Amino acid sequence: MATMRGIRRTKGMAQREAQALQRDDLFAVLERMGDRPIDVRDKALLLIGFAGAFRRSELVGFDCGDVEPVARGIVLHLRRSKTDQTGHGRKIAIPYGRTRWCPVRHLTDWLAYAGIEQGPIFRSIDRHGHIAPNRLSGDAVATIMKKRVGAAGFDPTTFSGHSLRAGLATSAAMAGASSWKIRQQTGHKSDAMLARYIRDGDMFTDNAAGAVL
């Protein structure tokens, strides 16, 4: 153990992090998708996952009854999460988007296309385009992510199911959103916990050197 601690001190403990799928890169990924049933589903999956900064298990856990339409978009009722094992729950606002990649519209399109009125929102689809009644697994989200970013020309090995969550946090920070508003979306309890999800792209936002040089 002492030897391992020495190695850690010498070489450091840089943690391998999933690359954040930031807004513009997400849009590039979406542009490469078509209009097959699986494309309609995956557009909604990626957009809702990004907009809500959801973990994989949270994203696939939503049912139709968790969606509340409101004047400015939808409110998703998260019944349980990794950090809320007692099931206290919380609400996450997903506003209407200002671009063609509106998460609310694409979720609505998917539910209408699939004829889903109750039960799981995000479901398995076979190679013939048949939509199953069972929900996607958390692992399937990571697989979809890698497949879609790879098709858009990105290195799929650097992305994971956490890339959407990190992508929203990083993109929002770069756009000037306050940390507490970002935490309202991600559910982090402190800025220190949130900081783990904001990738290096934020290093140039309000950079100290940039203010004086």
Backbone as numpy.savetxt, mean C-alpha at the origin, in Angstrom:
# Nx Ny Nz CAx CAy CAz Cx Cy Cz
28.05 -15.31 21.01 27.22 -14.10 21.01 28.08 -12.84 21.01
29.16 -12.89 21.82 30.06 -11.73 21.86 30.69 -11.50 20.50
31.05 -12.61 19.82 31.64 -12.50 18.49 30.67 -11.86 17.51
29.40 -12.29 17.55 28.39 -11.74 16.66 28.15 -10.26 16.92
28.16 -9.87 18.21 27.99 -8.45 18.52 29.14 -7.64 17.96
30.34 -8.22 18.01 31.50 -7.53 17.46 31.39 -7.35 15.97
30.89 -8.39 15.28 30.71 -8.29 13.83 29.68 -7.23 13.50
28.60 -7.19 14.29 27.57 -6.18 14.05 28.11 -4.77 14.22
28.97 -4.59 15.26 29.55 -3.26 15.47 30.47 -2.88 14.33
31.20 -3.87 13.81 32.17 -3.60 12.75 31.49 -3.34 11.41
30.53 -4.18 11.05 29.91 -4.10 9.73 28.60 -3.32 9.73
28.07 -3.01 10.92 26.81 -2.30 11.00 25.64 -3.25 10.87
24.46 -2.69 11.06 23.24 -3.51 11.05 22.25 -2.96 10.03
22.73 -2.58 8.84 21.83 -2.04 7.82 20.77 -3.08 7.49
19.53 -2.71 7.68 18.42 -3.61 7.47 17.94 -3.52 6.03
17.75 -4.67 5.41 17.24 -4.67 4.05 15.79 -4.27 4.06
15.48 -3.20 3.38 14.12 -2.69 3.37 13.52 -2.84 1.99
12.23 -3.09 1.94 11.54 -3.12 0.67 11.54 -1.73 0.07
11.77 -1.65 -1.22 11.76 -0.35 -1.88 10.35 0.21 -1.88
10.24 1.50 -1.62 8.93 2.15 -1.63 8.45 2.30 -3.07
7.20 1.94 -3.32 6.60 2.20 -4.63 5.93 3.57 -4.54
6.69 4.59 -4.94 6.20 5.95 -4.81 5.16 6.26 -5.89
4.49 7.39 -5.73 3.32 7.71 -6.56 3.58 7.61 -8.05
4.62 8.28 -8.54 4.86 8.29 -9.98 5.21 6.90 -10.50
5.93 6.12 -9.70 6.25 4.75 -10.10 5.00 3.88 -10.09
4.13 4.10 -9.11 2.86 3.38 -9.08 2.06 3.67 -10.34
2.02 4.93 -10.73 1.28 5.31 -11.94 1.88 4.62 -13.17
3.21 4.51 -13.21 3.86 3.84 -14.33 3.48 2.36 -14.37
3.36 1.75 -13.21 2.95 0.35 -13.12 1.51 0.19 -13.61
0.64 1.09 -13.18 -0.77 1.02 -13.56 -0.95 1.22 -15.06
-0.12 2.06 -15.66 -0.22 2.33 -17.09 0.01 1.08 -17.93
0.76 0.12 -17.39 1.09 -1.09 -18.14 0.01 -2.16 -18.05
-1.03 -1.90 -17.28 -2.08 -2.89 -17.10 -3.17 -2.74 -18.17
-3.85 -3.85 -18.44 -4.92 -3.84 -19.43 -6.29 -3.77 -18.79
-7.24 -4.48 -19.38 -8.63 -4.42 -18.91 -9.21 -5.81 -18.64
-8.34 -6.80 -18.49 -8.80 -8.14 -18.11 -9.32 -8.11 -16.67
-10.09 -9.10 -16.28 -10.58 -9.12 -14.89 -9.46 -8.97 -13.87
-8.35 -9.66 -14.11 -7.23 -9.60 -13.16 -6.60 -8.21 -13.13
-6.64 -7.51 -14.27 -6.11 -6.14 -14.32 -7.00 -5.18 -13.54
-8.31 -5.34 -13.72 -9.26 -4.48 -13.01 -9.09 -4.67 -11.50
-8.95 -5.93 -11.08 -8.75 -6.20 -9.66 -7.44 -5.62 -9.15
-6.37 -5.84 -9.88 -5.06 -5.42 -9.41 -4.91 -3.91 -9.37
-5.56 -3.20 -10.29 -5.54 -1.74 -10.23 -6.17 -1.27 -8.91
-7.33 -1.82 -8.59 -8.00 -1.45 -7.34 -7.17 -1.86 -6.13
-6.58 -3.04 -6.19 -5.78 -3.55 -5.07 -4.59 -2.64 -4.79
-3.84 -2.29 -5.83 -2.65 -1.45 -5.64 -3.02 -0.04 -5.21
-4.07 0.52 -5.79 -4.46 1.89 -5.45 -5.00 2.00 -4.02
-5.84 1.05 -3.62 -6.36 1.08 -2.25 -5.24 0.78 -1.26
-4.37 -0.17 -1.60 -3.24 -0.49 -0.72 -2.33 0.69 -0.51
-2.11 1.46 -1.59 -1.26 2.65 -1.51 -1.97 3.77 -0.75
-3.19 4.09 -1.14 -3.91 5.22 -0.54 -4.13 5.03 0.96
-4.35 3.79 1.38 -4.58 3.53 2.80 -3.35 3.11 3.56
-2.21 2.97 2.83 -0.96 2.52 3.44 -1.18 1.24 4.25
-1.87 0.30 3.64 -2.26 -0.91 4.35 -1.18 -1.99 4.33
-1.14 -2.76 5.39 -0.36 -3.99 5.40 -1.08 -5.00 4.51
-0.35 -6.04 4.09 -0.94 -7.05 3.22 -2.18 -7.69 3.83
-2.07 -8.09 5.09 -3.18 -8.77 5.75 -4.39 -7.85 5.90
-4.15 -6.57 6.11 -5.24 -5.60 6.25 -5.96 -5.44 4.91
-5.19 -5.34 3.85 -5.74 -5.09 2.53 -6.66 -6.22 2.08
-6.20 -7.45 2.25 -7.02 -8.59 1.80 -8.13 -8.93 2.79
-8.09 -8.34 3.98 -9.09 -8.64 5.00 -10.38 -7.87 4.86
-10.43 -6.88 3.97 -11.63 -6.05 3.85 -12.78 -6.80 3.18
-13.97 -6.60 3.75 -15.21 -7.09 3.16 -16.03 -5.89 2.67
-17.04 -6.18 1.86 -17.88 -5.10 1.34 -18.50 -4.27 2.47
-18.83 -4.92 3.56 -19.44 -4.22 4.69 -18.50 -3.25 5.39
-17.21 -3.31 5.05 -16.24 -2.41 5.66 -16.11 -1.10 4.89
-16.81 -0.98 3.76 -16.72 0.20 2.91 -17.91 1.12 3.17
-17.61 2.35 3.58 -18.66 3.34 3.85 -18.52 4.51 2.88
-19.42 4.64 1.91 -19.37 5.79 1.00 -19.68 7.09 1.74
-18.90 8.12 1.49 -19.14 9.44 2.06 -18.99 10.47 0.95
-19.29 11.72 1.25 -19.31 12.76 0.21 -17.96 12.94 -0.48
-16.87 12.78 0.26 -15.55 13.07 -0.31 -14.76 11.82 -0.68
-15.42 10.66 -0.64 -14.73 9.43 -1.00 -15.35 8.24 -0.29
-14.50 7.44 0.35 -15.00 6.31 1.15 -14.22 6.26 2.47
-14.84 5.66 3.45 -14.16 5.37 4.71 -14.10 3.85 4.83
-12.90 3.33 5.03 -12.72 1.90 5.22 -12.61 1.60 6.70
-13.39 0.66 7.17 -13.39 0.28 8.57 -12.44 -0.91 8.76
-11.30 -0.64 9.33 -10.31 -1.68 9.59 -10.63 -2.31 10.93
-11.12 -3.53 10.90 -11.60 -4.18 12.12 -10.48 -4.65 13.03
-9.39 -5.09 12.42 -8.28 -5.64 13.20 -6.99 -5.49 12.41
-5.90 -5.24 13.10 -4.62 -5.12 12.42 -3.51 -5.72 13.27
-2.31 -5.71 12.75 -1.16 -6.28 13.44 -0.96 -5.66 14.82
-1.20 -4.36 14.92 -0.99 -3.65 16.18 -2.28 -3.44 16.96
-3.36 -4.10 16.53 -4.66 -3.94 17.19 -5.30 -5.32 17.32
-4.66 -6.17 18.08 -5.13 -7.55 18.21 -6.44 -7.68 19.00
-6.81 -6.63 19.73 -8.05 -6.69 20.49 -9.26 -6.36 19.63
-9.02 -5.91 18.41 -10.11 -5.63 17.50 -10.83 -4.32 17.78
-10.11 -3.36 18.35 -10.72 -2.06 18.62 -11.08 -1.36 17.31
-10.22 -1.52 16.31 -10.50 -0.99 14.97 -10.20 0.48 14.82
-10.13 0.91 13.56 -9.98 2.33 13.24 -10.53 2.58 11.84
-10.75 3.86 11.52 -11.30 4.25 10.24 -10.23 4.95 9.41
-10.18 4.61 8.11 -9.20 5.22 7.21 -9.95 5.87 6.05
-9.73 7.15 5.85 -10.38 7.88 4.77 -9.61 7.68 3.47
-10.33 7.34 2.41 -9.75 7.25 1.07 -10.47 8.28 0.21
-9.85 9.41 -0.06 -10.53 10.46 -0.82 -10.58 10.18 -2.32
-11.50 10.83 -2.99 -11.51 10.78 -4.44 -10.18 11.34 -4.95
-9.63 10.71 -5.95 -8.36 11.18 -6.51 -8.55 12.31 -7.50
-7.47 13.04 -7.76 -7.50 14.14 -8.71 -6.98 13.74 -10.09
-6.55 12.48 -10.21 -6.04 11.98 -11.48 -6.93 10.84 -11.96
-6.57 10.26 -13.10 -7.34 9.12 -13.62 -7.20 7.89 -12.73
-6.21 7.93 -11.82 -5.96 6.80 -10.94 -6.62 7.02 -9.57
-7.87 7.36 -9.60 -8.64 7.55 -8.37 -8.88 6.20 -7.71
-8.42 6.01 -6.48 -8.61 4.70 -5.82 -10.07 4.35 -5.59
-10.88 5.36 -5.30 -12.31 5.10 -5.05 -12.99 4.61 -6.32
-12.72 5.28 -7.43 -13.36 4.89 -8.69 -12.93 3.50 -9.12
-11.64 3.19 -8.96 -11.17 1.88 -9.40 -11.68 0.77 -8.49
-11.86 1.05 -7.21 -12.47 0.06 -6.33 -13.93 -0.18 -6.74
-14.63 0.91 -7.02 -16.02 0.81 -7.46 -16.12 0.03 -8.77
-15.21 0.30 -9.69 -15.18 -0.40 -10.98 -14.98 -1.91 -10.77
-14.07 -2.27 -9.85 -13.80 -3.68 -9.61 -15.01 -4.39 -9.02
-15.63 -3.79 -8.02 -16.79 -4.41 -7.38 -17.95 -4.58 -8.36
-18.15 -3.57 -9.22 -19.21 -3.65 -10.21 -18.89 -4.70 -11.27
-17.66 -4.72 -11.73 -17.22 -5.68 -12.76 -17.39 -7.11 -12.26
-16.99 -7.34 -11.00 -17.03 -8.69 -10.44 -18.40 -9.05 -9.87
-19.29 -8.06 -9.77 -20.60 -8.31 -9.20 -20.53 -8.65 -7.72
-19.57 -8.07 -7.02 -19.38 -8.35 -5.59 -20.21 -7.38 -4.77
-21.13 -7.90 -4.00 -21.99 -7.06 -3.16 -21.84 -7.39 -1.68
-21.23 -8.51 -1.38 -20.99 -8.89 0.01 -19.79 -9.83 0.06
-19.23 -9.97 1.26 -18.07 -10.84 1.41 -16.77 -10.16 1.02
-15.72 -10.94 0.81 -14.39 -10.39 0.53 -14.37 -9.49 -0.70
-13.60 -8.41 -0.60 -13.46 -7.48 -1.73 -12.47 -8.01 -2.76
-11.30 -8.39 -2.29 -10.24 -8.83 -3.20 -10.17 -10.35 -3.21
-10.48 -10.93 -4.37 -10.65 -12.37 -4.48 -9.71 -12.97 -5.53
-9.54 -14.26 -5.42 -8.70 -14.99 -6.37 -9.38 -15.04 -7.74
-8.55 -15.06 -8.79 -9.04 -15.19 -10.16 -8.20 -16.25 -10.85
-8.87 -17.21 -11.50 -8.10 -18.26 -12.16 -7.64 -17.80 -13.54
-6.90 -18.65 -14.23 -6.30 -18.25 -15.51 -7.33 -18.04 -16.60
-8.56 -18.49 -16.37 -9.64 -18.29 -17.33 -10.43 -17.01 -17.04
-10.04 -16.30 -15.99 -10.74 -15.07 -15.63 -11.91 -15.27 -14.73
-12.08 -16.49 -14.20 -13.20 -16.75 -13.29 -12.86 -16.26 -11.88
-13.76 -15.51 -11.30 -13.55 -14.92 -9.98 -14.07 -15.87 -8.90
-13.20 -16.25 -7.98 -13.55 -17.19 -6.93 -14.21 -16.46 -5.75
-14.94 -17.17 -4.90 -15.57 -16.52 -3.74 -14.60 -16.27 -2.59
-13.44 -16.95 -2.61 -12.50 -16.81 -1.50 -11.61 -15.59 -1.66
-11.17 -15.03 -0.53 -10.34 -13.84 -0.54 -8.89 -14.19 -0.88
-8.18 -13.20 -1.37 -6.74 -13.35 -1.62 -6.01 -13.53 -0.30
-4.85 -14.14 -0.35 -3.99 -14.25 0.83 -3.03 -13.08 0.87
-2.43 -12.86 2.02 -1.42 -11.81 2.14 -0.23 -12.06 1.23
0.16 -13.33 1.11 1.28 -13.67 0.24 0.97 -13.34 -1.22
-0.30 -13.46 -1.60 -0.68 -13.15 -2.98 -0.44 -11.68 -3.30
-0.59 -10.80 -2.31 -0.34 -9.37 -2.53 1.12 -9.14 -2.92
2.03 -9.81 -2.22 3.45 -9.67 -2.54 3.75 -10.21 -3.94
3.12 -11.32 -4.29 3.31 -11.91 -5.62 2.80 -10.97 -6.72
1.62 -10.39 -6.48 1.06 -9.44 -7.44 1.96 -8.23 -7.59
2.46 -7.73 -6.47 3.35 -6.57 -6.50 4.57 -6.85 -7.37
5.24 -7.96 -7.12 6.46 -8.30 -7.87 6.15 -8.48 -9.36
5.05 -9.13 -9.67 4.68 -9.34 -11.06 4.42 -8.02 -11.77
3.70 -7.13 -11.13 3.31 -5.87 -11.77 4.48 -4.90 -11.92
5.34 -4.80 -10.91 6.48 -3.89 -11.04 7.48 -4.44 -12.05
7.60 -5.77 -12.11 8.49 -6.38 -13.09 8.02 -6.09 -14.51
6.70 -6.15 -14.74 6.14 -5.88 -16.06 6.34 -4.43 -16.48
6.52 -3.55 -15.49 6.73 -2.13 -15.77 8.21 -1.77 -15.88
9.09 -2.76 -15.77 10.51 -2.53 -15.96 11.32 -2.31 -14.71
10.70 -2.47 -13.54 11.42 -2.32 -12.28 11.97 -3.68 -11.85
12.95 -3.66 -10.96 13.52 -4.89 -10.43 12.58 -5.45 -9.37
11.89 -6.54 -9.65 10.89 -7.06 -8.70 11.48 -7.56 -7.39
12.77 -7.88 -7.38 13.37 -8.42 -6.15 13.48 -7.37 -5.06
13.39 -6.09 -5.42 13.53 -5.02 -4.42 12.20 -4.58 -3.83
11.10 -5.15 -4.32 9.78 -4.75 -3.85 9.12 -5.90 -3.09
8.20 -5.54 -2.19 7.46 -6.53 -1.42 6.08 -5.98 -1.12
5.33 -6.72 -0.32 4.01 -6.26 0.08 4.05 -4.96 0.87
5.20 -4.65 1.47 5.35 -3.42 2.25 5.60 -2.19 1.37
5.84 -2.41 0.09 6.22 -1.31 -0.80 5.11 -0.28 -0.96
3.86 -0.72 -0.90 2.75 0.23 -1.01 2.68 1.11 0.23
2.81 0.50 1.39 2.77 1.22 2.67 3.91 2.23 2.76
5.11 1.78 2.41 6.27 2.68 2.41 6.13 3.73 1.33
5.50 3.36 0.22 5.33 4.30 -0.88 4.45 5.48 -0.52
3.34 5.21 0.15 2.45 6.30 0.58 3.15 7.19 1.59
3.80 6.58 2.58 4.49 7.37 3.61 5.57 8.25 3.00
6.36 7.70 2.09 7.44 8.46 1.46 6.89 9.54 0.54
5.92 9.19 -0.29 5.35 10.15 -1.24 4.66 11.30 -0.51
3.95 10.98 0.56 3.26 12.03 1.32 4.26 12.96 2.00
5.34 12.38 2.54 6.37 13.21 3.19 7.03 14.13 2.17
7.30 13.62 0.99 7.92 14.44 -0.06 6.99 15.53 -0.56
5.67 15.28 -0.46 4.68 16.27 -0.88 4.41 17.31 0.20
5.04 17.14 1.38 4.91 18.13 2.45 3.83 17.83 3.48
3.26 16.64 3.44 2.25 16.28 4.45 2.90 16.20 5.83
2.18 16.62 6.84 2.72 16.57 8.20 2.79 15.13 8.67
3.70 14.88 9.60 3.89 13.50 10.07 2.63 12.97 10.75
1.90 13.83 11.46 0.73 13.31 12.17 -0.39 12.96 11.20
-0.47 13.68 10.05 -1.46 13.32 9.04 -1.07 12.02 8.34
0.22 11.80 8.14 0.66 10.54 7.55 0.37 9.40 8.51
0.64 9.63 9.81 0.39 8.60 10.81 -1.11 8.29 10.93
-1.94 9.28 10.66 -3.38 9.06 10.68 -3.76 8.02 9.62
-3.01 8.01 8.52 -3.28 7.05 7.45 -2.62 5.70 7.72
-1.38 5.73 8.19 -0.63 4.48 8.38 -0.97 3.77 9.69
-1.42 4.55 10.68 -1.73 3.95 11.98 -0.54 3.87 12.92
0.60 4.45 12.54 1.76 4.44 13.43 1.49 5.31 14.66
2.01 4.86 15.80 1.75 5.56 17.05 2.72 6.71 17.31
3.87 6.70 16.62 4.86 7.75 16.88 5.61 8.06 15.60
6.26 9.25 15.60 7.08 9.63 14.45 8.26 8.69 14.28
8.77 8.18 15.39 9.92 7.26 15.32 9.54 5.98 14.58
8.35 5.47 14.84 7.89 4.27 14.15 7.61 4.57 12.68
7.05 5.73 12.41 6.76 6.13 11.03 8.03 6.27 10.22
9.09 6.79 10.85 10.34 7.06 10.14 10.90 5.82 9.47
10.61 4.66 10.00 11.10 3.41 9.41 10.49 3.15 8.04
9.36 3.80 7.74 8.67 3.56 6.48 8.92 4.65 5.45
9.58 5.73 5.86 9.87 6.80 4.91 11.27 6.58 4.37
11.35 6.26 3.09 12.59 5.87 2.47 13.46 7.07 2.09
14.61 6.80 1.50 15.62 7.82 1.25 15.17 8.93 0.32
14.08 8.73 -0.42 13.61 9.77 -1.31 13.28 11.05 -0.57
12.97 10.93 0.73 12.63 12.10 1.53 13.86 12.86 2.01
15.06 12.32 1.78 16.27 12.96 2.29 16.51 14.33 1.65
15.96 14.55 0.45 16.19 15.80 -0.25 15.09 16.83 -0.03
14.03 16.43 0.67 12.96 17.36 0.98 13.37 18.27 2.13
13.37 19.58 1.91 13.79 20.56 2.92 15.19 20.22 3.46
16.05 19.77 2.58 17.42 19.40 2.99 18.16 20.62 3.53
18.87 20.44 4.64 19.56 21.55 5.29 20.59 22.20 4.37
21.34 21.38 3.64 22.33 21.94 2.74 21.68 22.71 1.60
20.54 22.18 1.13 19.84 22.85 0.03 19.34 24.21 0.41
19.12 24.45 1.70 18.61 25.74 2.16 19.69 26.81 2.20
20.95 26.40 2.17 22.03 27.38 2.32 22.98 27.44 1.13
22.92 26.48 0.24 23.85 26.45 -0.90 23.18 26.92 -2.19
